[in-house]
């Protein structure tokens, strides 16, 4: 396997981008990544996108986007693993470069979610659950995580205040991210008094509906050294993926995210790293409970201790291990197909020392954890400064 | 979810709670599968699930998906009907949804689940009520 480096990153503002179409927000980020990388051609384009069919009525997306960039002719593939589609696009690009099939790959993620109304967006996101045996009964995506939260609360004594602490932290971080959808300071009280979406999750426990895109250029470490100039070279040292039962009914232990645990174990093994080697981490905080369970599953904290860790400030910007310095999906926004790529971009920015006010001093090793559905799939990447 | 065939082919499970049990490892499967996910066997016995069970976890959906807006708030639970077999169902007839709790004993009843407008398919299945 060849060593793979991140040559360029491109991200624009996330938000409710009424004036821009899917293809436009995607192209803006793609062009930013190509410019950052200093290349004008690639061997492959990967596009992570959960549901262009339901959100904008468009399939055959990757070809459309390749053409939008003036790259008709270049191989292009949309990959999908619900909200982990972006992570899968990165892993696919990584595998193509590592294997020698491609020299340079444009990895991207995009979702245009505000062209449908709230009920249709809720339905589209809900299709990440088992339609015949879960969706049939009217369960929603927040509802599934709410069920996981109830179990976590009952088994470990996790409280609504501890869930709220995740939102408070991530919104505080998001204040420092110019691309974040929300620049909004929230308090524990704000979270607890916000509208109940699915008990025990309030509106401010949930990530928002967002339009956004993110892109990266990958190549070999060897080529990155030739092209990279003075910038630190960021190598992808670990990539792990795992699945779990989509239906919560079939999951043996509802207090943990098994797919995340397995994906992280595979990434750690490939990278030869342990949780205590990490300096900065992005996890998939689609809901506050998801961040708590993800930090446990990737081994930052023992099962049941993720909640108190947030409350004690261990994962804050100044804490023992900063988690979601970007603001996370919670504050930065969650254009589902783009999130996995945007998480990786935050880690690259941190490792390059280009994270501005959010910079974690001396960050040399970072991890990004992306997740599909209510933990039915997860993809974890570890990146390091060469 | 509006095709009559899609609703019709699930009738044995949704209407009659038919399930299967692996003859090799006794794993319970609802709905039935082609291959046992536990042991890989493909021989099964048909069984009918009991109607009494226990709430394993739950939520009350207050922001519903399209098709359920008239039924909100919507209490939904995972109910364990046999050891190792859980189903997701709505909880019906609750005077106060906040009475719902883990460990609650419930019983499944045949109910209308959702409907597709004035002229579309009406979907039936089971909801749980307090035992």
Interface residues (C-beta under 8 A of the other chain):
Chain A: X118 X119 X120 X122 X123 X126 X131 X132 X133 X134 X135 X136 X137 X138 X139 X140 X142 X143 X146 X147 X148 X150 X151 X154 X195 X196 X197 X198 X199 X200 X201 X247 X248 X249 X250 X254
Chain B: X1 X10 X14 X31 X56 X57 X58 X59 X60 X61 X62 X63 X64 X65 X66 X67 X68 X69 X71 X74 X76 X78 X86 X87 X88 X89 X90 X98 X102 X113 X114 X123 X125
